C-alpha cells in the first residue's frame, strides 16, 4: 500500500517534532514543508531533505499530498485549515481548533463540505495511561463517576516565535494554550454523565506588583459542573518548576490516580504511575506504553493514517475539539466577571 504523503505547515519547535514523528510512523512520509520566513524555510529544507516553501499556495498546488499537518499559531488555524480542506486534503490541526467557536464552526463546515478527515491534536486522548483511565470509567469499574480533579504545576509557557503565546490577539486567550487539553479530558472522562452545565473560575498572578488581567494568569482554578451534581476541578500554576501533573477520578465505588512527572513536558523518560483503589488501599495498574507528548504524537499520526486508509473512528471528533474551545472561552468569562456561567447559555 502506498505511503500517505504529508505536507507540514509550520516549522517551529513543535513543528520540528511533527516532522520527526511523521517520518517515524510506518506508511507515512513527509513530502513538503511550508514555513513563514526564508530562514526557517532553508532550515526545514536542510533538516528534512524535502522541498520547503514560504507560500502556502505553492504547497497546496502540489498534487502529491494526502494530508496537511498544521502546526502554527492559533490565530492562523482557520485560514490554513479551510484552505487545506478546500484543496481536498485531510487535515491534522494542532490544538486548539481555533480561537473562537464561530471560527471552529467554519472549519467544521469546511471538513463536512470536503468530505475529509479532520483531526484536532488533543494528544492526551492517544495516551496509553489516560486511555486506560477512560476505559475503566466506561467499564463501570469506578461505579458512577462523581468527581475529576486535575492538578498541574509547571514552568511558564515558552513564549513562541515573536512571543505569540503571550499575545491575546494571536493566542486567542491563554487558556487555549494548555488548559484546553484538560477541559477536553474532563469532558471525555465525564461524558457518561452528560454535557458540562456550569463553569466558575478564579485566578491571579504570582507577581503581586503586576496588575491583574484575566488573560495572563499564573495561578488558575476552574470548577466545571455536570448534571446530577458531578463536577470537575482543574487547577494550574505556571510559576513553578519542571512539569508535574496529577489526575484523579472518583466514582461511587472506586477511584483512580494518575501521576506524571518530568523536567520538561516533552521528556522521553518521565516518572509516571496509575493506581486504583482496592480494599482500602491503592493497587498499581500496568500502563501499556510510556505516556508523554512525543509518544502520544506518534499514536495520533498513526490513528489519523488508519482513519484515512480504513475509516477507523478517531478518539476525538471535531465537535469535541470545538467544545474544548468553548469551555476555555467561558472559563475566561467566568474569571473576568466572577460569575457562575451557565453553559447552555454560552455564546456560540
QUIQUI-V565594 format. One record per residue. N is the residue number from 0. RES is the residue in one letter. OMEGA is omega in whole degrees, 0 to 359 (* if undefined). D_FIRST is the distance of its C-alpha to the first C-alpha in Angstrom with 1 decimal. Layout:
# QUIQUI-V565594
{{N;RES;OMEGA;D_FIRST} {N;RES;OMEGA;D_FIRST}}
This chain:
# QUIQUI-V565594
{{0;X;182;0.0} {1;X;176;3.8} {2;X;169;6.5} {3;X;189;9.1} {4;X;185;12.1} {5;X;163;15.5} {6;X;184;19.0} {7;X;177;21.7} {8;X;183;25.2} {9;X;182;27.8} {10;X;171;28.3} {11;X;184;31.2} {12;X;181;31.4} {13;X;174;28.8} {14;X;176;26.6} {15;X;176;26.4} {16;X;177;25.4} {17;X;180;22.5} {18;X;179;21.4} {19;X;185;21.7} {20;X;177;19.8} {21;X;184;16.8} {22;X;180;16.4} {23;X;183;16.8} {24;X;179;14.1} {25;X;178;11.0} {26;X;179;7.9} {27;X;175;10.7} {28;X;177;12.7} {29;X;182;16.2} {30;X;185;16.8} {31;X;179;20.4} {32;X;172;23.4} {33;X;180;26.4} {34;X;195;29.6} {35;X;188;33.2} {36;X;177;35.3} {37;X;179;35.2} {38;X;180;35.8} {39;X;175;32.8} {40;X;180;30.6} {41;X;179;31.8} {42;X;180;31.1} {43;X;180;27.6} {44;X;182;26.8} {45;X;186;28.5} {46;X;182;26.9} {47;X;182;23.2} {48;X;172;23.2} {49;X;179;21.6} {50;X;180;23.5} {51;X;184;25.9} {52;X;168;28.0} {53;X;181;31.1} {54;X;182;30.7} {55;X;181;28.3} {56;X;178;28.4} {57;X;178;27.1} {58;X;184;24.0} {59;X;178;23.4} {60;X;179;24.1} {61;X;181;20.9} {62;X;185;18.3} {63;X;180;15.3} {64;X;178;15.4} {65;X;187;13.8} {66;X;172;16.0} {67;X;180;19.6} {68;X;190;21.0} {69;X;183;24.8} {70;X;186;27.1} {71;X;177;30.5} {72;X;190;34.0} {73;X;186;34.4} {74;X;179;36.4} {75;X;187;33.5} {76;X;185;31.0} {77;X;183;31.9} {78;X;185;32.0} {79;X;179;28.7} {80;X;180;26.8} {81;X;178;28.2} {82;X;180;27.5} {83;X;179;23.8} {84;X;179;23.5} {85;X;178;25.6} {86;X;176;23.2} {87;X;181;20.4} {88;X;167;18.5} {89;X;187;17.9} {90;X;165;20.4} {91;X;187;21.0} {92;X;178;24.8} {93;X;175;27.0} {94;X;351;29.8} {95;X;180;32.2} {96;X;174;30.8} {97;X;186;33.8} {98;X;175;37.5} {99;X;187;38.9} {100;X;179;38.1} {101;X;177;38.5} {102;X;176;35.9} {103;X;180;33.5} {104;X;180;34.2} {105;X;176;33.4} {106;X;180;30.0} {107;X;178;29.3} {108;X;178;30.5} {109;X;178;28.2} {110;X;180;25.1} {111;X;178;26.5} {112;X;184;27.2} {113;X;183;23.8} {114;X;183;22.0} {115;X;179;19.8} {116;X;176;19.2} {117;X;177;22.0} {118;X;175;22.2} {119;X;193;25.4} {120;X;171;25.4} {121;X;194;27.9} {122;X;180;26.5} {123;X;178;29.1} {124;X;179;27.3} {125;X;181;24.5} {126;X;179;27.1} {127;X;182;27.4} {128;X;183;31.2} {129;X;172;31.6} {130;X;177;29.1} {131;X;178;31.3} {132;X;180;34.3} {133;X;180;32.9} {134;X;179;32.0} {135;X;176;35.5} {136;X;183;37.1} {137;X;182;35.2} {138;X;183;36.1} {139;X;183;39.7} {140;X;179;40.4} {141;X;190;42.4} {142;X;178;44.1} {143;X;179;44.4} {144;X;186;43.1} {145;X;189;46.2} {146;X;173;45.7} {147;X;178;43.0} {148;X;178;44.2} {149;X;182;42.1} {150;X;179;43.9} {151;X;169;42.5} {152;X;191;44.5} {153;X;172;43.2} {154;X;182;43.9} {155;X;177;44.0} {156;X;166;40.9} {157;X;185;39.8} {158;X;182;41.2} {159;X;181;38.1} {160;X;180;38.2} {161;X;175;41.7} {162;X;188;42.4} {163;X;180;40.3} {164;X;180;40.0} {165;X;182;43.8} {166;X;182;44.2} {167;X;180;44.4} {168;X;183;43.6} {169;X;180;40.2} {170;X;184;39.3} {171;X;160;40.6} {172;X;188;42.5} {173;X;182;42.3} {174;X;179;41.1} {175;X;183;37.8} {176;X;177;37.0} {177;X;178;36.9} {178;X;178;38.8} {179;X;177;36.2} {180;X;188;34.0} {181;X;171;36.9} {182;X;177;37.9} {183;X;182;34.4} {184;X;176;34.4} {185;X;181;37.9} {186;X;179;36.8} {187;X;180;33.8} {188;X;188;36.0} {189;X;185;38.7} {190;X;177;36.9} {191;X;179;38.4} {192;X;182;41.8} {193;X;179;41.1} {194;X;177;40.7} {195;X;187;42.7} {196;X;180;46.1} {197;X;174;48.0} {198;X;172;47.7} {199;X;186;50.4} {200;X;177;50.2} {201;X;179;52.3} {202;X;175;51.8} {203;X;174;53.6} {204;X;178;53.5} {205;X;179;54.3} {206;X;185;56.6} {207;X;180;59.7} {208;X;182;60.8} {209;X;179;57.7} {210;X;182;58.2} {211;X;170;55.9} {212;X;185;53.1} {213;X;181;50.7} {214;X;180;47.8} {215;X;182;48.5} {216;X;167;48.9} {217;X;182;48.8} {218;X;190;49.7} {219;X;172;48.3} {220;X;177;48.2} {221;X;173;47.2} {222;X;180;47.9} {223;X;181;45.6} {224;X;181;47.3} {225;X;176;45.8} {226;X;177;47.3} {227;X;175;49.5} {228;X;169;50.5} {229;X;180;47.2} {230;X;179;46.6} {231;X;175;44.7} {232;X;172;45.9} {233;X;180;43.9} {234;X;181;45.9} {235;X;172;44.9} {236;X;181;46.9} {237;X;183;45.8} {238;X;184;48.9} {239;X;181;48.1} {240;X;176;46.2} {241;X;182;42.8} {242;X;186;40.4} {243;X;185;41.5} {244;X;175;40.1} {245;X;177;41.5} {246;X;178;40.3} {247;X;176;42.4} {248;X;181;42.0} {249;X;177;45.1} {250;X;182;45.2} {251;X;181;48.0} {252;X;187;47.4} {253;X;179;45.7} {254;X;176;44.3} {255;X;173;41.3} {256;X;176;41.5} {257;X;178;38.7} {258;X;176;39.7} {259;X;185;37.7} {260;X;177;39.6} {261;X;178;38.8} {262;X;181;40.2} {263;X;181;37.5} {264;X;180;35.0} {265;X;181;32.1} {266;X;179;33.4} {267;X;180;31.0} {268;X;181;33.8} {269;X;167;35.6} {270;X;182;38.2} {271;X;178;37.1} {272;X;175;38.2} {273;X;183;37.8} {274;X;175;40.9} {275;X;179;42.1} {276;X;184;45.8} {277;X;176;47.1} {278;X;175;50.7} {279;X;178;52.2} {280;X;178;49.9} {281;X;180;46.4} {282;X;181;43.7} {283;X;177;40.9} {284;X;177;37.4} {285;X;174;34.3} {286;X;191;31.6} {287;X;182;28.1} {288;X;181;27.1} {289;X;175;29.2} {290;X;179;29.8} {291;X;187;29.9} {292;X;185;28.4} {293;X;179;26.0} {294;X;183;24.6} {295;X;175;24.4} {296;X;178;22.7} {297;X;178;19.8} {298;X;180;19.7} {299;X;181;20.0} {300;X;177;17.0} {301;X;179;14.8} {302;X;177;16.4} {303;X;179;15.8} {304;X;178;12.0} {305;X;179;12.3} {306;X;180;14.8} {307;X;184;12.8} {308;X;193;9.6} {309;X;181;11.9} {310;X;179;15.4} {311;X;182;16.7} {312;X;177;20.1} {313;X;181;21.0} {314;X;175;24.2} {315;X;178;25.9} {316;X;178;26.4} {317;X;179;27.7} {318;X;178;31.0} {319;X;175;31.4} {320;X;176;30.8} {321;X;179;33.5} {322;X;179;35.8} {323;X;176;35.6} {324;X;180;36.7} {325;X;181;39.5} {326;X;177;40.7} {327;X;182;40.9} {328;X;180;42.9} {329;X;175;45.2} {330;X;177;45.7} {331;X;179;47.0} {332;X;177;49.2} {333;X;179;50.6} {334;X;183;51.3} {335;X;186;53.1} {336;X;186;55.2} {337;X;183;55.9} {338;X;168;55.2} {339;X;183;53.2} {340;X;173;50.5} {341;X;187;49.8} {342;X;176;46.1} {343;X;177;46.6} {344;X;183;48.6} {345;X;178;46.2} {346;X;178;45.7} {347;X;*;42.4}}
